């Protein structure tokens, strides 16, 4: 059964079907990291409830959407199709690894998604995703047990996806609060790698610290009660990770990659 995707995470899915243990009993999912598995992404959609885990590794920014709203994002790179947390040289046979202790949920959940089947949100899978293989001989984690039932891997994937699905829906209220209090401001960063190489990161918003400091007690209390104030400070703190991204890009450039 084809799925009707319900979040912006799912627009790249090419053959999305409802997962079941009859048609997909022999499916396995490769868990190794690498560009070959679709990890070469600059951005990872996120939500305010994930900010605490993200801020230790990734800058958190906000991007305006086509409908005039905003979405929360973790920056993984500074240029399109660039993930600076992928380390190693796959061409040299060493493979790649994710160089951070926390993997964003929007990345970890692939190739699964929540889709609508018979008006209910249910677990779906993209059969054409590069992580999906058939048969034990090709490695990967099994989705179903030999005699029926879901594997621990699939149970974790379902739990993670539900948390992500619910979190992205709840993030709409967080974004609405930021906009109502005018706490978002445009952000641009000029990066100079050397005297010949410059790059400009733009098209994103961050928290306006001056507007935050100017808020009255009632607004601050409302943000705290909703759980938003902590997330706001986590997003602000995460911007210190921009320096790490620049250093990663410099090292990659020096290595000729």
N, C-alpha and C positions, 0 to 999 in steps of 0.2 A: 504494500500500500504506500503510495507516495505521500509525503508529508507536506503540510503547509507550514513553512517556517514562521516562528513567532517573534524572533528577535533579530537585530541587525547583525548578530554573529553569523547568521546562517546564509547570507547572500552568496557566498562562494561555493556552497554545497552543490554538487553536480548530479548526484544520483541518490537522493535521500529517501530511505524507506523505513518503515516501521520494523524495528528489530524483533525477531522471534526465534525460538530455539529449533524450529523445523527447517526453515529455509537457510538459517545461518548457523547451524550447529557446528560447522567446521571453521567458522571465521576466527581469526586471531588478529590482534592489534600489536604492531611494533611500538615499543616504548622508547627506543633509542632516540636521541635528539639529533637534528641536523637539517640543513636546508633542503635536502632531498625529501624530507618528510613534511615540508610546509612550514618549518619554523623560521624561515627568513622573512619575518614580519617586523616592521618598524613600530607597530602599535598593538596594544592588547586592550580591548574593552574591559572595563572593570566597574566596580560600584563601591560606594563609601564604606561598606562593611568589610572590604578587603584592604583598605588603605593601610591599616596597621602592619600587615604582613609585607605589603609592597614597598612601603616607604624606606625600608632599610636597604633596598637594592635599586629601585627604579624611580625616576621622576614621575610624578603624577600631574597630568595636565587635563585641560578640558577643551573640547573641539565643537564648534558649531556644526549642526547637522543641516541637511537639505531642507528640513521643514521648519528651520528657525530655532530649534531647540539646541541643547548641548548634550554631550556624552562625556563620561569620565574615561580617561585613558592612562595606561602605563606606557612610558616611552622606553622602547627596547633598542632604538637606534636613532640616528640623526638624519638619515636619508631614506627615501622610499626603498622597500625591499631589503633593508639592512637590519640585521639583528646583531648587535655588538656583544651579546651574551653567548653567542655560539663560538666556541673556541676549538682549535685544532684544525688540521689540514686533511680533509677527506680525500683529496687527490693523492696525498702521500701515503694513504692507507691507514692513517692514525685514527680516523673517524672524528666525530665532533662530540662535544659535550656542552651542557648548559652551565655556564660559569656564574651561578648564583644559588643560594641555598633555598630560595623559594621560587616556585614556578607559577606564573599567573594562571588563574583558573581558566581563563579563556583560551590559553594555550594547552593546558593539561587536558582539557575535556575532549580535544580532537581525537578521533573523527566522529564523536557523538554530538547530538543536539536534541533539544526538545522540539517536537513538532506536534501539530494538532491532528489527531485521528479520532473520528467520530465525536468531535467537539470536546475531546479531552487531551490535555498535554501528556505525551508519552515519549518514551525513549526511542530515538531514531538514529540511524547511522548512514554515513555517506559511503557507499560501496566502492566509489572510485577514488577515495582518498588514498594517498600513497602509504599510509600506515596500515591499511586493511589488506590482509592476505588470507588465503585459504589453505588449510592443511598444516599439520604439525611440523612438516619438513622445512617450512620457511620461517620458523622462529615465531616470536611474538607471544603475547599473552592470550590464552583461550578465553572466550566469552561464556561458554557453557560447559558444564561438567559432562563427563562421558555418559552418564546414565540420567541426565536431566538436571535442571536447576542451573542457576547463575553462578559463575565463578566469583571469587572474592574480588578479582579485578573489575568485573562488570558491576558488582554491587557498589564498589567504591566510585566507579565512573557515574553510576546513576545518582548516587548521593551528591557528588560534586556538581553534577549538571543541574540537579534540582536547586542546590544552593545558589548557583550562578544565575539560573533562570529567575528565581525569586529575588535575588539581589539586584539584578538589572531592572526589574520592574519597580522595586522600592527606590532605586536611584533616581527615578523621575521626581519624586517628592523632594529629595535632597537638592537636585538641580533647581527645582522650582523655588526652594528657599534661598539658594544662592542668588538667583536672578531677582527675586522680590526685594532682597536687601542690597542689591547691586554690588555683590561681592566678587564678580568676575571682571577681569580686565585683560585686554589683549597683551600678548607676550611675544617677544622676538629676541633671538640670541644670535649675535654675530660671532662666528668661530674662526679664529686665525690659527691654522695648523703650522704654517711657516710663512715666509715672506711672499711666497708664490701661490699659496693655497688658502682660500677663504670659503666659508660656507655660512649661510644664513638659515636658521631654524625659525619658521614663522607659521602663522595659521592656527595658533593655539591660544588659550586663555589660562590664566592662573588666578589664585585668590588675591584680591586687592587688600593688602595689609592695612593701608590707611583707612579704607572703608570699614574693615573689621574693627580696628581700634576705635572708630567713631561710633560704633553701635551702642545703643543704650542698654541698660540692665535688663529690660523686659525682652528685647530681641536676643540678647546673649543667653538668657535663661531658657527661652523657647528653643534655641539651637541646642543647648546642652540637654534639655529634656528629651529631644528627639534623637539624640545620639549623633548630631551633626557637628557639634563644636569640636569634638575630638578629631573627627575625620578632617575638618578644615585645617587643624593644626598639623595633622599627619601629612596632608597635601603640601602645606607650606614647608615642612621639614624635609620632604622628599626632594625638593628642588636642589638641595645640596648634592644630590647624586648626579646632577648635570656635569659636574667636573669629572666624575668617574667616566661618564659616557665620552666626554671629549678625550680623556686620556686613553680610553679603549680605541677610539678612532685613530688617534695619533700612533699608537702601537701598531695597529693594523696597517696603517699607511706606511710606516717605517719598514714593516715586514713585506711590503709589496702586495698586500691582499686587498 
